[in-house]
């Protein structure tokens, strides 16, 4: 694991890297944009497609690890929810808890995948919160009952209920801690099975 504490995140291409000089970088080393620290006002199609690929990869890894049927049931739904989530994130950067709540509300209540919809919704929320420097510390095993209630057909849990639950089960992380969280095993990160201090 790299010991450098200066982790930087590009809000345009979602690339994370280590700052090598005390000065603020002039551009992102991956996408070369000078606006790496200014979120887009409008989300481009390339970013949406990349995020959809990431969400599907998260889903596939979860299914391979914990069982179920791999496959997408509704491509258009995933596209629509991903656009909504990215736009919500760009407008609510100061509220990572609400971003996590939006992700769970958007993906757990809709069945875009053949299997693992709740697990995928939980993992997507966890990743988006980490990117926004908050750690959803509860493991998926502990969150199962809550996620089942959220995804229930007649669920009475709305966005605000999900937000309160997330707020009770998360904590902010510093730039110094971010690299440590992101450096952990990918599957453990997705499922929330990492050891919490």
SVG drawing of the C-alpha trace seen along z (x, -y; Angstrom):
<svg xmlns="http://www.w3.org/2000/svg" viewBox="-48 -25 54 44">
<polyline fill="none" stroke="black" stroke-width="0.4" points="0.0,0.0 1.2,-3.5 1.8,-5.6 1.3,-9.0 -1.5,-10.8 -2.2,-13.4 -5.0,-11.6 -6.7,-13.7 -9.9,-13.0 -10.9,-14.2 -14.6,-15.2 -14.6,-14.9 -13.2,-11.3 -13.4,-9.9 -9.6,-9.2 -7.8,-9.1 -4.1,-9.8 -1.5,-11.0 -0.3,-14.6 3.5,-14.7 4.0,-18.4 2.6,-20.7 1.0,-22.9 -2.5,-22.2 -2.3,-20.2 -3.0,-22.1 -4.7,-19.2 -5.8,-15.6 -3.1,-13.2 -5.6,-10.8 -8.1,-13.0 -5.9,-16.1 -8.7,-18.5 -7.7,-21.7 -11.2,-21.6 -10.5,-18.4 -11.6,-20.0 -14.8,-21.6 -17.8,-19.2 -19.5,-19.3 -22.8,-21.3 -23.9,-18.8 -23.0,-15.1 -21.6,-13.9 -22.6,-10.7 -19.0,-9.3 -19.1,-9.6 -22.5,-8.0 -21.4,-5.1 -18.3,-4.6 -20.3,-4.7 -22.8,-2.1 -19.9,0.2 -18.6,-0.2 -22.1,0.5 -22.5,3.6 -18.9,4.8 -19.8,4.3 -23.0,6.3 -21.1,9.1 -18.4,9.3 -21.0,9.5 -22.9,12.3 -19.7,14.2 -18.8,14.0 -22.1,14.5 -24.2,16.3 -27.1,15.6 -27.8,15.0 -25.7,12.5 -27.5,10.4 -29.2,7.1 -33.0,7.0 -33.4,3.4 -30.6,1.5 -32.7,-1.7 -33.5,-1.7 -29.9,-1.5 -29.0,-4.3 -31.8,-6.5 -31.0,-5.9 -27.2,-6.4 -27.9,-9.8 -30.1,-10.8 -27.6,-9.6 -24.7,-11.5 -26.7,-14.6 -27.9,-14.4 -24.3,-13.9 -23.1,-17.0 -25.7,-19.1 -25.3,-17.7 -21.6,-17.2 -21.8,-18.7 -24.3,-16.0 -22.7,-12.5 -25.4,-10.9 -28.2,-12.1 -26.1,-10.8 -26.0,-7.4 -29.7,-7.5 -30.4,-8.5 -28.3,-5.6 -30.1,-3.0 -33.6,-4.5 -32.9,-4.5 -31.3,-1.0 -32.9,1.1 -36.5,0.4 -36.1,1.1 -35.1,4.5 -32.7,3.7 -30.7,7.0 -31.8,10.6 -30.5,11.0 -28.6,9.1 -30.4,5.8 -30.3,5.0 -26.6,6.0 -25.8,3.9 -27.7,0.9 -25.8,1.1 -22.5,1.4 -23.2,-1.6 -24.2,-3.7 -21.0,-2.7 -18.8,-3.6 -20.4,-6.9 -20.2,-7.8 -16.5,-6.8 -15.8,-9.0 -17.4,-11.8 -15.3,-11.0 -17.9,-9.2 -17.7,-5.6 -20.9,-3.5 -19.4,-1.3 -22.1,1.3 -21.5,4.6 -24.0,5.9 -24.8,8.8 -25.8,6.4 -27.7,4.3 -29.7,7.1 -32.9,6.7 -33.0,3.0 -32.3,3.5 -35.1,6.1 -37.5,3.6 -36.4,0.9 -36.9,3.1 -40.2,4.6 -43.1,4.0 -45.2,2.1 -42.2,0.5 -43.0,-2.4 -39.3,-3.4 -38.7,-6.5 -35.7,-8.7 -35.7,-10.3 -35.9,-7.0 -33.0,-5.7 -31.0,-8.9 -31.6,-8.6 -30.4,-4.9 -27.3,-5.9 -26.5,-8.7 -26.6,-6.3 -24.2,-3.9 -21.6,-6.1 -18.8,-8.5 -16.7,-11.0 -13.2,-10.0 -10.2,-12.3 -8.1,-12.5 -5.5,-10.6 -7.9,-7.7 -9.4,-7.7 -6.5,-5.9 -6.5,-3.3 -10.2,-2.5 -9.8,-2.6 -6.7,-0.3 -8.5,2.5 -9.6,5.6 -12.2,4.7 -14.8,7.3 -14.5,6.7 -15.1,3.0 -18.1,3.8 -19.7,6.0 -18.7,4.0 -16.9,6.9 -13.8,4.9 -12.8,4.6 -13.8,1.3 -11.8,-0.4"/>
</svg>
